[in-house]
C-alpha cells in the first residue's frame, strides 16, 4: 500500500483533480472578466454576476456534495476488494441527484426577484440579476449530473477523464463568451450579460454529453436501474443529508458575505465579486490535494490501513500548504493586474487592492481546511463535517461579521470573518483526525 501514497501517485491524482476542480470557478471567472468589460453598464453587470454567482454556488454546492459521497462509497469498496457489489449504485444516486436538483430549481424560479431583493440587489443591478439567472439556472441540473459522474471516476481512482471534460468545457465557455457577449460584426448582435449566461449554459450541455459518453466507454459502471433499492442507498442518503446541511452552513457564509458587500455599495460588491472569484479559483486549485485525500482516504479506510492513512494525511496537507503559499506569493505581487482582468473601473480596483492581502494571508489556512475536508469525506465522516461547518459559521463567521459591521471595517471586516471561519474549520479537523485515527494506527 505504500506505493499508493507515494509523491508520484498522489500528484497523479491531485494534478488532474486540480484542473477538473477549477472548471466551475473558471467558468464563473470568465463570465466575471468578460462582463466586467462590457461597454454598457459594465460595473452593474459585474455586480449582478457576483450576486447571481453567489446564489447559484450555494445551490450547486449544497447538492453537489453527493459527488463526494459517491466517491467515498466506491473507493471504500475498492479498498476492501468488493467493487462488484456497488456497480448498480451510481445509477440510483445520479437519478436521486438530478430529481432533487430539478425540484429545487422549480421551487426557486418563481421567487427569484424576492431572493435577489433579499440579497440587497436593486434598480439596474436587480434587473440584470433576474435576466442573467433566468438563463443560467437551467444549467444547474447539468452541473450536478457532471459532478456525480466526476464522483464515480474519483471513486475508481481516476481523475484523468474529469480533467479532460473540464478542459474542454472551459475552452468552449471562453469561445462562447467572446462570441455571444461581444457578438460578431455583421453576423451576430452583442448580447452582453445575457450572452454570458447562454455561454455558460452551452458549455454545461457540452460537458454533460462528454461525461455520459466517457462514463459508458471508459468504465464498467452500469446506468441501468437494475434494482429498486441498492443496500448502500440508505447510507448514501444519510451522508448526503449531512453534507447538504454542511453546505447550507457553508453557503450561508458566502451569501451573507455577498449581502454585506452589496449593502456597502455597488463598487464594493463589484470588488468583493472579483475577490470571491479569485478565492474560489485558489480554493479549487488547493482542493486538488483534498480530492487526492478523498480518493485515497476512502481506499485506505476500506483496507483498514491506518498507518498509511496517517502518512497520506501528512503528505497531502504538506503539498496543499506548499501550493497555497506559492499561489499567495505570486498573487500578492500583482493585485492590480489580477483586478484589471475583471474590470477597468479605477474605484473598484482601488477598493479591491485595499483588502486583497487578507485573501492571500488566509491561503495556507484554507489549505489545511480543504485537504481535511477531502480526507474526512473520503472516510465517510460526514456527520462531523456537518457539525464543524455549523459551529464555524454560527459561532465564528457570523459573530465576527457582526463585530466588523459595528466597527465599520467594510470589506476588511468581511474577509477577516471569512478567515476566522476557515481557521476554525481547519483546527477542528486536525484535532479530530489526531484523536481518532492515530490510536487506530498503533493498536
LUMLO-373177 format. One record per residue (C-alpha): residue in one letter; x, y, z negated. Coordinates in nm, 3 decimals, padded with zeros to 5 digits. Layout:
N
+--------+---------+---------+---------+
| residu |      xx |      yy |      zz |
+--------+---------+---------+---------+
|      A |       X |       Y |       Z |
...
+--------+---------+---------+---------+
//
This chain:
443
+--------+---------+---------+---------+
| residu |      xx |      yy |      zz |
+--------+---------+---------+---------+
|      X |  00.000 |  00.000 |  00.000 |
|      X |  00.297 |  00.237 | -00.048 |
|      X |  00.319 |  00.295 |  00.330 |
|      X | -00.036 |  00.427 |  00.323 |
|      X |  00.070 |  00.724 |  00.109 |
|      X |  00.391 |  00.797 |  00.300 |
|      X |  00.458 |  01.150 |  00.424 |
|      X |  00.404 |  01.030 |  00.781 |
|      X |  00.069 |  00.864 |  00.716 |
|      X | -00.068 |  01.145 |  00.501 |
|      X |  00.015 |  01.401 |  00.768 |
|      X | -00.113 |  01.169 |  01.042 |
|      X | -00.449 |  01.203 |  00.870 |
|      X | -00.415 |  01.561 |  00.746 |
|      X | -00.298 |  01.742 |  01.059 |
|      X | -00.586 |  01.627 |  01.283 |
|      X | -00.823 |  01.687 |  00.990 |
|      X | -00.694 |  02.044 |  00.966 |
|      X | -00.765 |  02.107 |  01.333 |
|      X | -01.108 |  01.943 |  01.315 |
|      X | -01.193 |  02.114 |  00.987 |
|      X | -01.132 |  02.467 |  01.111 |
|      X | -01.370 |  02.423 |  01.407 |
|      X | -01.672 |  02.582 |  01.237 |
|      X | -01.487 |  02.881 |  01.084 |
|      X | -01.304 |  02.935 |  01.413 |
|      X | -01.640 |  02.936 |  01.592 |
|      X | -01.769 |  03.191 |  01.343 |
|      X | -01.447 |  03.391 |  01.353 |
|      X | -01.465 |  03.402 |  01.734 |
|      X | -01.815 |  03.545 |  01.711 |
|      X | -01.696 |  03.794 |  01.449 |
|      X | -01.394 |  03.909 |  01.651 |
|      X | -01.580 |  03.947 |  01.980 |
|      X | -01.892 |  04.101 |  01.824 |
|      X | -01.682 |  04.349 |  01.625 |
|      X | -01.553 |  04.489 |  01.954 |
|      X | -01.895 |  04.531 |  02.119 |
|      X | -01.915 |  04.889 |  02.255 |
|      X | -02.273 |  04.943 |  02.130 |
|      X | -02.334 |  04.925 |  01.751 |
|      X | -02.021 |  04.713 |  01.702 |
|      X | -01.998 |  04.768 |  01.326 |
|      X | -02.368 |  04.695 |  01.274 |
|      X | -02.334 |  04.380 |  01.487 |
|      X | -02.033 |  04.273 |  01.281 |
|      X | -02.228 |  04.324 |  00.960 |
|      X | -02.515 |  04.114 |  01.099 |
|      X | -02.281 |  03.830 |  01.193 |
|      X | -02.135 |  03.839 |  00.841 |
|      X | -02.476 |  03.822 |  00.673 |
|      X | -02.614 |  03.551 |  00.901 |
|      X | -02.287 |  03.360 |  00.881 |
|      X | -02.304 |  03.355 |  00.501 |
|      X | -02.663 |  03.230 |  00.505 |
|      X | -02.602 |  02.965 |  00.772 |
|      X | -02.287 |  02.850 |  00.594 |
|      X | -02.499 |  02.800 |  00.284 |
|      X | -02.749 |  02.583 |  00.471 |
|      X | -02.486 |  02.387 |  00.662 |
|      X | -02.260 |  02.313 |  00.368 |
|      X | -02.542 |  02.208 |  00.141 |
|      X | -02.641 |  01.932 |  00.383 |
|      X | -02.304 |  01.863 |  00.546 |
|      X | -02.183 |  01.706 |  00.221 |
|      X | -02.329 |  01.379 |  00.349 |
|      X | -02.017 |  01.368 |  00.570 |
|      X | -01.804 |  01.319 |  00.258 |
|      X | -02.047 |  01.060 |  00.120 |
|      X | -02.043 |  00.852 |  00.439 |
|      X | -01.664 |  00.875 |  00.448 |
|      X | -01.630 |  00.775 |  00.082 |
|      X | -01.853 |  00.468 |  00.106 |
|      X | -01.696 |  00.341 |  00.430 |
|      X | -01.338 |  00.398 |  00.307 |
|      X | -01.411 |  00.220 | -00.022 |
|      X | -01.546 | -00.083 |  00.165 |
|      X | -01.247 | -00.071 |  00.397 |
|      X | -01.010 | -00.075 |  00.097 |
|      X | -01.200 | -00.369 | -00.052 |
|      X | -01.187 | -00.559 |  00.279 |
|      X | -01.568 | -00.562 |  00.319 |
|      X | -01.621 | -00.322 |  00.611 |
|      X | -01.867 | -00.553 |  00.788 |
|      X | -02.112 | -00.503 |  00.502 |
|      X | -02.170 | -00.134 |  00.584 |
|      X | -02.182 | -00.132 |  00.964 |
|      X | -02.554 | -00.055 |  00.967 |
|      X | -02.543 |  00.218 |  00.702 |
|      X | -02.431 |  00.510 |  00.926 |
|      X | -02.743 |  00.500 |  01.147 |
|      X | -02.972 |  00.536 |  00.845 |
|      X | -02.750 |  00.806 |  00.693 |
|      X | -02.746 |  01.010 |  01.017 |
|      X | -03.124 |  00.980 |  01.057 |
|      X | -03.174 |  01.098 |  00.698 |
|      X | -02.936 |  01.388 |  00.750 |
|      X | -03.095 |  01.515 |  01.071 |
|      X | -03.450 |  01.474 |  00.941 |
|      X | -03.373 |  01.675 |  00.630 |
|      X | -03.199 |  01.948 |  00.831 |
|      X | -03.498 |  01.989 |  01.064 |
|      X | -03.734 |  02.011 |  00.768 |
|      X | -03.525 |  02.287 |  00.607 |
|      X | -03.491 |  02.469 |  00.940 |
|      X | -03.867 |  02.474 |  00.994 |
|      X | -03.919 |  02.591 |  00.636 |
|      X | -03.681 |  02.889 |  00.664 |
|      X | -03.754 |  03.027 |  01.012 |
|      X | -04.096 |  03.181 |  00.925 |
|      X | -03.944 |  03.372 |  00.630 |
|      X | -03.615 |  03.478 |  00.782 |
|      X | -03.691 |  03.852 |  00.770 |
|      X | -03.765 |  03.832 |  00.399 |
|      X | -03.448 |  03.629 |  00.341 |
|      X | -03.227 |  03.890 |  00.509 |
|      X | -03.402 |  04.173 |  00.326 |
|      X | -03.319 |  03.987 |  00.006 |
|      X | -02.957 |  03.988 |  00.125 |
|      X | -02.978 |  04.370 |  00.147 |
|      X | -02.993 |  04.395 |  00.528 |
|      X | -03.193 |  04.692 |  00.657 |
|      X | -03.252 |  04.904 |  00.967 |
|      X | -03.046 |  04.812 |  01.273 |
|      X | -02.848 |  04.553 |  01.079 |
|      X | -03.169 |  04.371 |  00.979 |
|      X | -03.294 |  04.367 |  01.339 |
|      X | -02.963 |  04.227 |  01.459 |
|      X | -02.962 |  03.963 |  01.184 |
|      X | -03.302 |  03.836 |  01.296 |
|      X | -03.220 |  03.826 |  01.669 |
|      X | -02.885 |  03.652 |  01.608 |
|      X | -03.027 |  03.397 |  01.364 |
|      X | -03.327 |  03.301 |  01.580 |
|      X | -03.091 |  03.165 |  01.845 |
|      X | -02.803 |  03.028 |  01.643 |
|      X | -03.015 |  02.842 |  01.388 |
|      X | -03.112 |  02.574 |  01.643 |
|      X | -02.755 |  02.450 |  01.635 |
|      X | -02.800 |  02.368 |  01.267 |
|      X | -02.915 |  02.003 |  01.312 |
|      X | -02.650 |  01.952 |  01.579 |
|      X | -02.375 |  02.067 |  01.344 |
|      X | -02.491 |  01.823 |  01.077 |
|      X | -02.505 |  01.541 |  01.332 |
|      X | -02.146 |  01.620 |  01.434 |
|      X | -02.029 |  01.633 |  01.072 |
|      X | -02.194 |  01.297 |  00.997 |
|      X | -02.004 |  01.135 |  01.285 |
|      X | -01.683 |  01.301 |  01.165 |
|      X | -01.750 |  01.137 |  00.827 |
|      X | -01.776 |  00.794 |  00.990 |
|      X | -01.445 |  00.842 |  01.170 |
|      X | -01.282 |  00.961 |  00.846 |
|      X | -01.406 |  00.657 |  00.657 |
|      X | -01.242 |  00.443 |  00.924 |
|      X | -00.914 |  00.635 |  00.861 |
|      X | -00.935 |  00.810 |  01.197 |
|      X | -00.910 |  01.189 |  01.220 |
|      X | -00.785 |  01.199 |  01.580 |
|      X | -01.117 |  01.193 |  01.763 |
|      X | -01.280 |  01.458 |  01.541 |
|      X | -00.978 |  01.675 |  01.624 |
|      X | -01.032 |  01.629 |  01.999 |
|      X | -01.401 |  01.712 |  01.969 |
|      X | -01.326 |  02.019 |  01.760 |
|      X | -01.065 |  02.148 |  02.003 |
|      X | -01.299 |  02.114 |  02.298 |
|      X | -01.574 |  02.289 |  02.101 |
|      X | -01.354 |  02.583 |  02.005 |
|      X | -01.225 |  02.637 |  02.360 |
|      X | -01.577 |  02.611 |  02.501 |
|      X | -01.710 |  02.859 |  02.245 |
|      X | -01.443 |  03.117 |  02.330 |
|      X | -01.523 |  03.087 |  02.702 |
|      X | -01.899 |  03.109 |  02.640 |
|      X | -01.845 |  03.407 |  02.408 |
|      X | -01.648 |  03.608 |  02.661 |
|      X | -01.890 |  03.532 |  02.945 |
|      X | -02.218 |  03.580 |  02.757 |
|      X | -02.126 |  03.870 |  02.528 |
|      X | -01.948 |  04.088 |  02.784 |
|      X | -02.111 |  03.947 |  03.097 |
|      X | -01.969 |  03.910 |  03.448 |
|      X | -01.989 |  04.220 |  03.662 |
|      X | -02.242 |  04.180 |  03.941 |
|      X | -02.347 |  03.833 |  03.820 |
|      X | -02.448 |  03.838 |  03.453 |
|      X | -02.552 |  04.132 |  03.238 |
|      X | -02.382 |  04.164 |  02.895 |
|      X | -02.593 |  04.002 |  02.623 |
|      X | -02.384 |  04.142 |  02.334 |
|      X | -02.489 |  03.997 |  01.996 |
|      X | -02.742 |  03.751 |  02.137 |
|      X | -02.475 |  03.628 |  02.379 |
|      X | -02.255 |  03.534 |  02.082 |
|      X | -02.541 |  03.333 |  01.934 |
|      X | -02.603 |  03.149 |  02.262 |
|      X | -02.229 |  03.080 |  02.294 |
|      X | -02.221 |  02.908 |  01.954 |
|      X | -02.532 |  02.704 |  02.034 |
|      X | -02.396 |  02.586 |  02.371 |
|      X | -02.065 |  02.477 |  02.218 |
|      X | -02.250 |  02.285 |  01.944 |
|      X | -02.455 |  02.098 |  02.207 |
|      X | -02.134 |  02.002 |  02.386 |
|      X | -01.968 |  01.882 |  02.064 |
|      X | -02.273 |  01.674 |  01.966 |
|      X | -02.274 |  01.494 |  02.301 |
|      X | -01.900 |  01.423 |  02.281 |
|      X | -01.933 |  01.299 |  01.921 |
|      X | -02.202 |  01.048 |  02.016 |
|      X | -02.011 |  00.918 |  02.317 |
|      X | -01.685 |  00.870 |  02.125 |
|      X | -01.856 |  00.704 |  01.828 |
|      X | -02.015 |  00.446 |  02.058 |
|      X | -01.699 |  00.396 |  02.268 |
|      X | -01.427 |  00.401 |  02.001 |
|      X | -01.584 |  00.224 |  01.701 |
|      X | -01.787 | -00.087 |  01.622 |
|      X | -02.042 |  00.118 |  01.429 |
|      X | -02.398 |  00.050 |  01.536 |
|      X | -02.659 |  00.325 |  01.553 |
|      X | -02.945 |  00.077 |  01.574 |
|      X | -03.182 |  00.077 |  01.278 |
|      X | -03.148 | -00.297 |  01.221 |
|      X | -03.261 | -00.285 |  00.859 |
|      X | -03.527 | -00.073 |  00.698 |
|      X | -03.314 | -00.006 |  00.392 |
|      X | -02.942 | -00.070 |  00.350 |
|      X | -02.844 | -00.156 | -00.012 |
|      X | -02.597 |  00.137 | -00.018 |
|      X | -02.861 |  00.392 |  00.085 |
|      X | -02.958 |  00.442 | -00.279 |
|      X | -02.600 |  00.533 | -00.373 |
|      X | -02.575 |  00.742 | -00.058 |
|      X | -02.880 |  00.945 | -00.157 |
|      X | -02.770 |  00.989 | -00.522 |
|      X | -02.422 |  01.102 | -00.418 |
|      X | -02.570 |  01.329 | -00.151 |
|      X | -02.811 |  01.484 | -00.400 |
|      X | -02.524 |  01.557 | -00.639 |
|      X | -02.332 |  01.726 | -00.358 |
|      X | -02.644 |  01.916 | -00.246 |
|      X | -02.668 |  02.066 | -00.595 |
|      X | -02.295 |  02.130 | -00.591 |
|      X | -02.317 |  02.304 | -00.256 |
|      X | -02.614 |  02.508 | -00.373 |
|      X | -02.396 |  02.643 | -00.654 |
|      X | -02.104 |  02.693 | -00.414 |
|      X | -02.312 |  02.887 | -00.165 |
|      X | -02.478 |  03.087 | -00.441 |
|      X | -02.132 |  03.234 | -00.485 |
|      X | -02.088 |  03.307 | -00.113 |
|      X | -02.433 |  03.464 | -00.079 |
|      X | -02.406 |  03.672 | -00.396 |
|      X | -02.065 |  03.796 | -00.281 |
|      X | -02.212 |  03.896 |  00.058 |
|      X | -02.511 |  04.057 | -00.112 |
|      X | -02.286 |  04.258 | -00.343 |
|      X | -02.073 |  04.375 | -00.049 |
|      X | -02.385 |  04.468 |  00.151 |
|      X | -02.521 |  04.676 | -00.136 |
|      X | -02.200 |  04.885 | -00.138 |
|      X | -02.236 |  04.989 |  00.227 |
|      X | -02.221 |  04.879 |  00.593 |
|      X | -01.846 |  04.932 |  00.622 |
|      X | -01.791 |  04.726 |  00.306 |
|      X | -01.993 |  04.427 |  00.425 |
|      X | -01.808 |  04.450 |  00.759 |
|      X | -01.471 |  04.442 |  00.575 |
|      X | -01.592 |  04.161 |  00.350 |
|      X | -01.710 |  03.967 |  00.659 |
|      X | -01.357 |  03.982 |  00.800 |
|      X | -01.208 |  03.867 |  00.469 |
|      X | -01.454 |  03.580 |  00.429 |
|      X | -01.385 |  03.458 |  00.783 |
|      X | -01.011 |  03.454 |  00.711 |
|      X | -01.072 |  03.293 |  00.370 |
|      X | -01.273 |  03.016 |  00.538 |
|      X | -01.005 |  02.972 |  00.804 |
|      X | -00.736 |  02.938 |  00.537 |
|      X | -00.965 |  02.712 |  00.332 |
|      X | -01.024 |  02.464 |  00.611 |
|      X | -00.659 |  02.472 |  00.706 |
|      X | -00.563 |  02.376 |  00.350 |
|      X | -00.855 |  02.135 |  00.328 |
|      X | -00.689 |  01.909 |  00.582 |
|      X | -00.496 |  01.767 |  00.286 |
|      X | -00.823 |  01.747 |  00.095 |
|      X | -00.951 |  01.540 |  00.387 |
|      X | -00.648 |  01.311 |  00.364 |
|      X | -00.709 |  01.281 | -00.011 |
|      X | -01.074 |  01.200 |  00.058 |
|      X | -00.986 |  00.924 |  00.305 |
|      X | -00.704 |  00.770 |  00.101 |
|      X | -00.871 |  00.819 | -00.238 |
|      X | -01.167 |  00.606 | -00.138 |
|      X | -00.950 |  00.337 |  00.016 |
|      X | -00.712 |  00.314 | -00.282 |
|      X | -01.000 |  00.312 | -00.530 |
|      X | -01.169 |  00.034 | -00.330 |
|      X | -00.844 | -00.164 | -00.354 |
|      X | -00.810 | -00.072 | -00.726 |
|      X | -00.455 |  00.052 | -00.656 |
|      X | -00.443 |  00.319 | -00.927 |
|      X | -00.065 |  00.371 | -00.923 |
|      X | -00.067 |  00.467 | -00.557 |
|      X | -00.382 |  00.671 | -00.615 |
|      X | -00.192 |  00.890 | -00.862 |
|      X |  00.114 |  00.910 | -00.636 |
|      X | -00.108 |  01.009 | -00.342 |
|      X | -00.277 |  01.278 | -00.551 |
|      X |  00.058 |  01.436 | -00.641 |
|      X |  00.174 |  01.435 | -00.280 |
|      X | -00.136 |  01.585 | -00.119 |
|      X | -00.158 |  01.854 | -00.388 |
|      X |  00.205 |  01.948 | -00.327 |
|      X |  00.159 |  01.957 |  00.051 |
|      X | -00.157 |  02.166 |  00.013 |
|      X |  00.017 |  02.422 | -00.210 |
|      X |  00.312 |  02.448 |  00.031 |
|      X |  00.083 |  02.509 |  00.329 |
|      X | -00.121 |  02.764 |  00.131 |
|      X |  00.193 |  02.951 |  00.031 |
|      X |  00.319 |  02.963 |  00.390 |
|      X | -00.018 |  03.090 |  00.514 |
|      X | -00.028 |  03.353 |  00.241 |
|      X |  00.329 |  03.462 |  00.302 |
|      X |  00.258 |  03.527 |  00.670 |
|      X | -00.084 |  03.686 |  00.616 |
|      X |  00.030 |  03.936 |  00.353 |
|      X |  00.278 |  04.081 |  00.602 |
|      X |  00.023 |  04.152 |  00.875 |
|      X | -00.311 |  04.255 |  00.714 |
|      X | -00.377 |  04.532 |  00.966 |
|      X | -00.311 |  04.308 |  01.263 |
|      X | -00.549 |  04.048 |  01.120 |
|      X | -00.817 |  04.311 |  01.067 |
|      X | -00.777 |  04.450 |  01.419 |
|      X | -00.862 |  04.107 |  01.560 |
|      X | -01.217 |  04.161 |  01.436 |
|      X | -01.277 |  04.536 |  01.461 |
|      X | -01.120 |  04.864 |  01.568 |
|      X | -01.319 |  05.072 |  01.317 |
|      X | -01.047 |  05.254 |  01.114 |
|      X | -01.259 |  05.288 |  00.800 |
|      X | -01.341 |  04.915 |  00.796 |
|      X | -00.970 |  04.834 |  00.845 |
|      X | -00.872 |  05.065 |  00.557 |
|      X | -01.121 |  04.900 |  00.321 |
|      X | -01.011 |  04.553 |  00.431 |
|      X | -00.641 |  04.626 |  00.373 |
|      X | -00.711 |  04.766 |  00.025 |
|      X | -00.820 |  04.429 | -00.120 |
|      X | -00.683 |  04.164 |  00.118 |
|      X | -00.387 |  04.092 | -00.111 |
|      X | -00.635 |  03.934 | -00.355 |
|      X | -00.739 |  03.683 | -00.088 |
|      X | -00.372 |  03.592 | -00.034 |
|      X | -00.280 |  03.560 | -00.402 |
|      X | -00.558 |  03.307 | -00.457 |
|      X | -00.449 |  03.069 | -00.178 |
|      X | -00.232 |  02.831 | -00.391 |
|      X | -00.513 |  02.818 | -00.649 |
|      X | -00.755 |  02.736 | -00.367 |
|      X | -00.525 |  02.454 | -00.251 |
|      X | -00.549 |  02.274 | -00.585 |
|      X | -00.929 |  02.307 | -00.588 |
|      X | -00.980 |  02.199 | -00.226 |
|      X | -00.747 |  01.899 | -00.246 |
|      X | -00.901 |  01.793 | -00.576 |
|      X | -01.249 |  01.820 | -00.425 |
|      X | -01.146 |  01.590 | -00.140 |
|      X | -00.995 |  01.326 | -00.368 |
|      X | -01.294 |  01.322 | -00.602 |
|      X | -01.539 |  01.299 | -00.311 |
|      X | -01.348 |  01.002 | -00.172 |
|      X | -01.371 |  00.827 | -00.508 |
|      X | -01.745 |  00.896 | -00.532 |
|      X | -01.716 |  01.127 | -00.836 |
|      X | -01.998 |  01.346 | -00.709 |
|      X | -02.168 |  01.394 | -01.046 |
|      X | -01.856 |  01.551 | -01.193 |
|      X | -01.806 |  01.770 | -00.885 |
|      X | -02.164 |  01.891 | -00.926 |
|      X | -02.105 |  01.989 | -01.287 |
|      X | -01.776 |  02.164 | -01.209 |
|      X | -01.938 |  02.385 | -00.945 |
|      X | -02.234 |  02.469 | -01.165 |
|      X | -02.002 |  02.564 | -01.450 |
|      X | -01.757 |  02.765 | -01.242 |
|      X | -02.039 |  02.953 | -01.067 |
|      X | -02.265 |  03.037 | -01.358 |
|      X | -02.000 |  03.065 | -01.630 |
|      X | -01.716 |  03.203 | -01.420 |
|      X | -01.810 |  03.378 | -01.097 |
|      X | -02.139 |  03.545 | -01.193 |
|      X | -02.022 |  03.691 | -01.528 |
|      X | -01.703 |  03.822 | -01.363 |
|      X | -01.906 |  03.974 | -01.079 |
|      X | -02.135 |  04.149 | -01.329 |
|      X | -01.836 |  04.292 | -01.516 |
|      X | -01.685 |  04.407 | -01.187 |
|      X | -02.009 |  04.579 | -01.087 |
|      X | -02.025 |  04.757 | -01.421 |
|      X | -01.662 |  04.869 | -01.379 |
|      X | -01.734 |  04.978 | -01.019 |
|      X | -01.447 |  04.774 | -00.874 |
|      X | -01.635 |  04.735 | -00.542 |
|      X | -01.481 |  04.466 | -00.316 |
|      X | -01.185 |  04.424 | -00.551 |
|      X | -01.433 |  04.301 | -00.809 |
|      X | -01.600 |  04.063 | -00.565 |
|      X | -01.269 |  03.896 | -00.480 |
|      X | -01.148 |  03.885 | -00.840 |
|      X | -01.470 |  03.699 | -00.922 |
|      X | -01.407 |  03.454 | -00.634 |
|      X | -01.052 |  03.392 | -00.764 |
|      X | -01.180 |  03.320 | -01.117 |
|      X | -01.432 |  03.079 | -00.965 |
|      X | -01.162 |  02.888 | -00.778 |
|      X | -00.927 |  02.876 | -01.079 |
|      X | -01.190 |  02.712 | -01.300 |
|      X | -01.268 |  02.456 | -01.029 |
|      X | -00.906 |  02.353 | -00.979 |
|      X | -00.824 |  02.334 | -01.350 |
|      X | -01.128 |  02.117 | -01.431 |
|      X | -01.039 |  01.867 | -01.157 |
|      X | -00.676 |  01.837 | -01.271 |
|      X | -00.779 |  01.770 | -01.631 |
|      X | -01.042 |  01.510 | -01.534 |
|      X | -00.811 |  01.320 | -01.299 |
|      X | -00.533 |  01.300 | -01.554 |
|      X | -00.762 |  01.182 | -01.835 |
|      X | -00.944 |  00.916 | -01.634 |
|      X | -00.704 |  00.769 | -01.379 |
|      X | -00.364 |  00.789 | -01.547 |
|      X | -00.470 |  00.537 | -01.819 |
|      X | -00.605 |  00.301 | -01.548 |
|      X | -00.267 |  00.304 | -01.374 |
|      X | -00.085 |  00.196 | -01.692 |
|      X | -00.332 | -00.066 | -01.813 |
+--------+---------+---------+---------+
//
